[in-house]
């Protein structure tokens, strides 16, 4: 029964009837096929675990944890079982594993050409690959060399290729519109996890240099260039075959999308912090002029002139906004400037004017506009009248006003 790719969602694919008698029931019913996502995840994870075991086996042997021979007894049967599973119960995602397997072996060819040239032509380092066969077979003959290179290509290189393909398709690198970035990602994969792991193994293991190779500038540079070549070829093969991403059973985990989600979450958190809380109680408006500032500091309020009568007395002048200054004004009398009443200007204005003219016939009354200095001048004038008049109820005359004003001018 042919399997057609269905991106991001698959219908159950049944195993052909001819294969069912030889399979367990859960496999024959399609548990390991596209109808069950949990089993598909377990299946892919088994591929990834197997792909990492050949390299981990070398690490365990160099550190003295598990011998390479014992590790081979696990890696080989598990690899055979996975191949049998892919044959009898195929899944569309198996094509990704197969292509990664082949791409890893192909990418290892230029690496070994460069490395063997440096070993046999330049003599810059020894060939440590045959030691892998000795660890597995216990023999140092030609058979051990063949086993060692089979382990290198079918295990190390192929496993690295499968691991990169699975991770790359899971992260959605096949959707990238820039092939150069994909190739750089493959080179980074070959250098940082793989090459750094090799150098760290040789440097940190107690018998690392004895079992592998000596760390010299030449060996470090040769192995680094070889892994750069491996990553370059692996990335180019992935770009060429990225159309097989249609067989990946889940939507890719997009790192840019995750970054955008994190950015949006941070923005929403900042906006919540910036939201205004409960409105604080309102405060009185700030004073806009010297008049209002003086009033807010507790200045004496202006008196209602509509209730006062003319002629003004010391008592009335004490509370009114009266401003006086000495100026020549007929017969040597002082000009008196009195701020006119600000309220009830309509009724009785003429009567008040006649009364004040009769009381001070030689005075020149001038209406002054209200300004920011009115409260200050009123206070000074009131204090001057208090000093001159003395008694509050004493009547005011032209001479008293003139004398008081001149004294005020001399003092201040």
C-alpha positions as CSV (number, residue, x, y, z in Angstrom):
1,X,0.0,0.0,0.0
2,X,1.7,3.2,-1.1
3,X,2.2,6.0,1.5
4,X,1.6,9.5,0.3
5,X,3.0,12.5,2.3
6,X,0.4,14.4,4.3
7,X,2.0,17.4,6.1
8,X,1.2,18.0,9.7
9,X,-1.6,15.4,9.9
10,X,-1.9,11.8,8.8
11,X,-4.7,9.3,8.5
12,X,-4.1,5.8,9.8
13,X,-2.1,3.7,7.3
14,X,-2.9,0.0,7.7
15,X,-0.3,-2.7,7.3
16,X,-0.9,-4.9,4.2
17,X,-2.6,-8.2,4.9
18,X,0.4,-10.2,3.7
19,X,2.5,-8.8,6.6
20,X,0.0,-9.0,9.4
21,X,0.5,-12.7,10.5
22,X,4.1,-12.1,11.3
23,X,3.7,-8.9,13.4
24,X,2.5,-8.2,16.9
25,X,-1.1,-7.0,17.1
26,X,-0.3,-3.4,18.1
27,X,2.1,-3.1,15.1
28,X,-0.4,-4.7,12.7
29,X,-3.2,-2.4,13.9
30,X,-1.1,0.7,12.9
31,X,0.1,1.7,16.4
32,X,3.6,2.6,15.0
33,X,2.1,4.3,11.9
34,X,0.7,7.7,11.4
35,X,-2.6,7.0,13.2
36,X,-1.1,7.3,16.7
37,X,1.0,10.4,17.4
38,X,2.3,9.1,20.8
39,X,3.8,6.0,19.1
40,X,5.1,8.2,16.3
41,X,6.9,10.3,18.8
42,X,8.4,7.2,20.6
43,X,9.5,5.9,17.2
44,X,11.4,9.1,16.3
45,X,12.9,9.3,19.7
46,X,14.2,5.7,19.3
47,X,15.9,6.8,16.1
48,X,17.5,9.8,17.8
49,X,18.7,7.6,20.8
50,X,20.3,5.1,18.4
51,X,21.9,7.9,16.4
52,X,23.7,9.2,19.6
53,X,24.8,5.8,20.9
54,X,27.9,5.2,18.7
55,X,29.6,8.5,19.8
56,X,28.5,8.0,23.4
57,X,30.1,4.5,23.3
58,X,33.5,6.0,22.5
59,X,33.1,8.4,25.3
60,X,32.2,5.6,27.8
61,X,35.2,3.5,26.7
62,X,37.7,6.4,26.9
63,X,36.5,7.3,30.4
64,X,36.6,3.6,31.4
65,X,32.8,3.4,32.1
66,X,31.7,0.9,29.5
67,X,33.8,-1.0,27.1
68,X,33.3,-0.5,23.4
69,X,32.6,-4.2,22.9
70,X,29.7,-4.1,25.4
71,X,28.3,-1.0,23.8
72,X,28.4,-2.6,20.4
73,X,26.3,-5.4,21.7
74,X,23.6,-2.8,22.4
75,X,24.0,-0.5,19.3
76,X,24.0,-3.2,16.7
77,X,20.8,-5.1,17.8
78,X,18.9,-1.9,18.3
79,X,19.9,-0.7,14.8
80,X,18.8,-3.9,13.2
81,X,15.4,-3.7,15.1
82,X,14.8,-0.2,13.9
83,X,15.6,-1.2,10.3
84,X,13.1,-4.0,10.6
85,X,10.5,-1.7,12.0
86,X,11.0,0.7,9.1
87,X,10.5,-2.1,6.6
88,X,7.5,-3.9,8.1
89,X,5.7,-0.8,9.6
90,X,6.7,2.1,7.5
91,X,5.9,5.7,8.4
92,X,6.2,8.8,6.2
93,X,8.8,10.3,8.6
94,X,11.1,7.4,8.0
95,X,12.3,9.2,4.8
96,X,13.8,11.9,7.0
97,X,15.8,9.3,9.0
98,X,17.0,7.6,5.8
99,X,18.1,10.8,4.1
100,X,19.9,11.9,7.3
101,X,21.6,8.5,7.6
102,X,22.9,8.8,4.0
103,X,23.8,12.5,4.3
104,X,26.0,11.8,7.3
105,X,28.0,9.1,5.5
106,X,28.4,11.3,2.4
107,X,29.6,14.3,4.5
108,X,32.2,12.1,6.2
109,X,34.0,11.3,2.9
110,X,35.7,14.7,2.3
111,X,36.5,14.8,6.0
112,X,38.4,11.5,5.8
113,X,40.1,12.4,2.6
114,X,41.6,15.5,4.2
115,X,42.4,13.6,7.5
116,X,44.1,10.7,5.8
117,X,46.1,13.1,3.6
118,X,47.3,14.8,6.8
119,X,48.1,11.4,8.4
120,X,49.8,9.5,5.6
121,X,51.2,12.4,3.4
122,X,52.0,15.1,5.9
123,X,52.6,12.9,8.9
124,X,51.1,15.6,11.2
125,X,49.0,13.2,13.3
126,X,48.3,9.5,13.7
127,X,45.3,7.6,12.6
128,X,43.2,6.7,15.6
129,X,40.2,5.2,13.8
130,X,41.6,1.6,13.7
131,X,41.7,1.7,17.5
132,X,37.9,1.6,17.5
133,X,38.0,-1.9,15.8
134,X,40.6,-3.1,18.3
135,X,38.3,-2.1,21.1
136,X,35.4,-4.0,19.6
137,X,37.1,-7.1,18.3
138,X,40.1,-7.3,20.5
139,X,42.3,-8.0,17.4
140,X,44.6,-5.6,15.6
141,X,44.5,-7.1,12.2
142,X,42.8,-6.0,9.0
143,X,39.4,-7.1,10.2
144,X,39.7,-4.6,13.1
145,X,40.4,-1.8,10.6
146,X,37.3,-2.7,8.6
147,X,35.1,-2.9,11.7
148,X,36.5,0.5,12.8
149,X,35.6,2.2,9.6
150,X,32.2,0.6,9.5
151,X,31.6,1.9,13.0
152,X,32.8,5.3,11.9
153,X,30.5,5.6,8.8
154,X,27.5,3.5,9.8
155,X,27.6,4.7,13.4
156,X,29.3,8.0,14.1
157,X,28.8,9.8,10.8
158,X,25.4,8.4,10.0
159,X,24.2,9.0,13.6
160,X,25.4,12.6,13.4
161,X,23.5,13.1,10.1
162,X,20.3,11.6,11.5
163,X,20.5,13.8,14.6
164,X,21.0,17.0,12.6
165,X,18.1,16.2,10.2
166,X,15.7,15.4,13.0
167,X,16.6,18.6,14.9
168,X,16.6,20.7,11.8
169,X,13.1,19.6,10.7
170,X,11.8,19.9,14.2
171,X,13.0,23.5,14.3
172,X,11.6,24.3,10.9
173,X,15.0,25.1,9.2
174,X,13.5,23.7,6.0
175,X,11.2,26.7,5.9
176,X,14.1,29.2,5.9
177,X,14.3,31.4,2.8
178,X,18.1,31.8,3.3
179,X,20.0,28.6,2.5
180,X,23.2,30.2,3.8
181,X,21.8,30.3,7.3
182,X,20.9,26.6,7.1
183,X,24.4,25.7,6.0
184,X,25.9,27.8,8.8
185,X,23.6,26.0,11.3
186,X,24.9,22.7,10.0
187,X,28.5,23.9,10.4
188,X,27.8,25.1,13.9
189,X,26.3,21.7,14.7
190,X,29.4,19.9,13.4
191,X,31.8,22.2,15.3
192,X,30.2,22.9,18.7
193,X,28.6,19.7,19.8
194,X,30.7,17.3,17.8
195,X,34.2,18.7,17.5
196,X,34.2,20.4,20.9
197,X,33.0,17.1,22.3
198,X,35.9,15.3,20.7
199,X,38.5,17.8,22.0
200,X,36.9,17.8,25.4
201,X,37.0,14.0,25.5
202,X,40.7,13.9,24.7
203,X,41.5,16.7,27.1
204,X,39.4,15.7,30.1
205,X,39.7,11.9,30.1
206,X,42.6,10.5,32.2
207,X,43.7,8.3,29.3
208,X,42.4,10.5,26.5
209,X,45.6,11.3,24.7
210,X,46.9,7.7,25.1
211,X,43.8,6.1,23.7
212,X,42.9,8.7,21.0
213,X,45.6,11.2,19.9
214,X,47.9,13.8,21.3
215,X,46.6,17.3,21.5
216,X,48.9,19.5,19.5
217,X,48.2,22.6,17.4
218,X,48.4,20.4,14.3
219,X,45.9,17.9,15.5
220,X,43.5,20.5,16.8
221,X,43.6,22.4,13.4
222,X,43.3,19.2,11.3
223,X,40.3,17.9,13.3
224,X,38.6,21.4,13.2
225,X,39.0,21.7,9.4
226,X,37.7,18.2,9.0
227,X,34.5,18.9,11.0
228,X,34.0,22.2,9.1
229,X,34.0,20.2,5.9
230,X,31.6,17.7,7.4
231,X,29.2,20.4,8.4
232,X,29.4,22.2,5.1
233,X,28.5,19.1,3.1
234,X,25.8,18.1,5.5
235,X,24.2,21.6,5.3
236,X,24.3,21.6,1.5
237,X,22.7,18.2,1.4
238,X,19.9,19.3,3.8
239,X,19.2,22.4,1.6
240,X,19.0,20.2,-1.4
241,X,16.5,17.8,0.3
242,X,14.5,20.2,2.5
243,X,11.4,19.4,0.5
244,X,11.1,16.2,2.5
245,X,10.0,18.3,5.4
246,X,6.4,17.6,4.2
247,X,6.8,14.2,5.8
248,X,7.4,15.7,9.3
249,X,4.3,14.7,11.3
250,X,4.1,17.9,13.4
251,X,4.3,21.6,12.8
252,X,7.9,22.8,13.3
253,X,9.0,24.5,16.5
254,X,9.8,27.9,15.1
255,X,12.4,29.7,17.2
256,X,11.5,33.2,15.7
257,X,7.9,32.5,16.6
258,X,8.9,31.6,20.1
259,X,10.9,34.8,20.4
260,X,7.9,36.8,19.1
261,X,5.7,35.2,21.7
262,X,8.1,36.0,24.4
263,X,8.4,39.6,23.2
264,X,4.6,40.1,23.1
265,X,4.3,38.6,26.6
266,X,6.9,41.1,27.9
267,X,5.1,44.0,26.2
268,X,1.8,43.0,27.7
269,X,3.4,42.8,31.2
270,X,4.9,46.2,30.8
271,X,1.6,47.6,29.6
272,X,-0.1,46.2,32.7
273,X,2.5,47.9,34.9
274,X,1.9,51.2,33.1
275,X,-1.9,51.1,33.5
276,X,-3.0,53.9,35.9
277,X,-4.2,52.8,39.4
278,X,-6.9,54.4,41.5
279,X,-7.2,58.1,40.8
280,X,-5.7,60.1,43.7
281,X,-7.7,62.9,45.4
282,X,-7.7,66.1,43.4
283,X,-5.5,68.9,44.6
284,X,-6.3,72.6,44.4
285,X,-5.0,74.2,41.2
286,X,-1.6,75.9,41.5
287,X,-1.6,79.6,41.7
288,X,-1.1,81.3,38.3
289,X,-0.1,84.8,39.4
290,X,1.3,86.7,42.4
291,X,-2.2,87.7,43.4
292,X,-3.4,84.1,43.7
293,X,-0.1,83.1,45.3
294,X,-0.5,85.7,47.9
295,X,-4.1,84.7,48.5
296,X,-3.0,81.0,48.9
297,X,-0.5,82.1,51.5
298,X,-3.2,83.6,53.7
299,X,-3.3,87.2,52.5
300,X,-6.1,89.3,53.8
301,X,-9.1,89.1,51.5
302,X,-10.4,92.2,49.8
303,X,-13.3,94.0,51.4
304,X,-16.6,94.2,49.7
305,X,-16.7,97.9,48.6
306,X,-20.4,97.7,47.9
307,X,-21.0,97.9,51.7
308,X,-18.6,100.8,52.3
309,X,-19.6,104.4,52.2
310,X,-17.8,107.6,51.3
311,X,-16.0,109.5,52.7
312,X,-13.6,106.6,53.6
313,X,-12.4,106.5,57.2
314,X,-9.3,104.8,58.6
315,X,-11.5,101.8,59.5
316,X,-12.8,101.5,56.0
317,X,-9.4,102.2,54.3
318,X,-7.9,99.5,56.5
319,X,-9.8,96.7,54.7
320,X,-10.2,98.2,51.3
321,X,-7.7,97.8,48.4
322,X,-6.4,101.4,48.5
323,X,-3.2,102.4,46.9
324,X,-1.8,105.9,47.4
325,X,1.2,107.8,46.1
326,X,2.3,111.4,46.3
327,X,2.0,113.4,43.2
328,X,1.3,117.1,42.5
329,X,-2.4,117.7,42.2
330,X,-3.8,121.2,42.6
331,X,-3.2,123.3,45.7
332,X,-0.4,121.1,46.8
333,X,-2.7,118.2,47.8
334,X,-1.7,114.7,47.3
335,X,-3.4,112.6,44.6
336,X,-5.2,109.6,46.1
337,X,-5.7,106.5,43.9
338,X,-8.4,104.3,45.2
339,X,-9.3,100.9,43.6
340,X,-12.9,101.1,42.8
341,X,-15.4,98.6,44.1
342,X,-15.5,95.4,42.2
343,X,-19.0,94.3,43.1
344,X,-22.4,95.9,42.6
345,X,-21.1,98.4,40.1
346,X,-24.5,98.9,38.5
347,X,-26.5,100.4,41.4
348,X,-25.5,103.5,43.4
349,X,-22.2,104.2,41.5
350,X,-23.1,107.8,40.8
351,X,-24.1,108.4,44.5
352,X,-20.8,107.0,45.7
353,X,-18.9,109.2,43.3
354,X,-20.7,112.4,44.5
355,X,-20.0,111.5,48.1
356,X,-16.3,111.0,47.6
357,X,-15.9,114.2,45.6
358,X,-17.6,116.2,48.4
359,X,-15.4,114.7,51.0
360,X,-12.1,115.3,49.2
361,X,-12.7,118.2,46.8
362,X,-9.0,118.7,45.9
363,X,-8.2,114.9,45.4
364,X,-7.8,113.3,42.0
365,X,-9.5,110.0,42.1
366,X,-8.2,107.5,39.5
367,X,-9.6,104.0,38.9
368,X,-6.8,101.5,38.8
369,X,-7.1,98.2,37.1
370,X,-6.7,95.2,39.3
371,X,-3.3,93.6,39.1
372,X,-1.0,91.2,40.8
373,X,0.4,93.9,43.1
374,X,-3.0,94.9,44.5
375,X,-3.0,92.8,47.7
376,X,0.5,93.8,48.5
377,X,-0.2,97.6,48.1
378,X,-3.4,97.3,50.0
379,X,-1.6,95.7,52.9
380,X,1.1,98.4,52.9
381,X,-1.5,101.1,52.6
382,X,-3.5,99.6,55.5
383,X,-0.5,99.5,57.7
384,X,0.4,103.1,56.9
385,X,-3.1,104.2,57.7
386,X,-2.9,102.4,61.0
387,X,0.3,104.1,61.9
388,X,-1.0,107.6,61.0
389,X,-4.6,107.5,62.0
390,X,-4.2,105.5,65.2
391,X,-7.9,105.4,66.3
392,X,-10.0,103.3,64.0
393,X,-13.2,105.5,64.1
394,X,-11.4,108.8,63.6
395,X,-12.5,110.7,60.5
396,X,-10.0,111.0,57.7
397,X,-9.1,114.3,56.1
398,X,-7.1,115.5,53.2
399,X,-4.2,116.7,55.4
400,X,-4.0,113.4,57.3
401,X,-4.0,111.4,54.0
402,X,-1.3,113.6,52.5
403,X,0.9,113.5,55.6
404,X,0.5,109.8,56.0
405,X,1.4,109.2,52.4
406,X,4.5,111.3,52.6
407,X,5.6,109.5,55.8
408,X,5.0,106.2,54.1
409,X,7.2,107.3,51.2
410,X,10.0,108.4,53.5
411,X,10.0,105.2,55.5
412,X,9.9,102.8,52.6
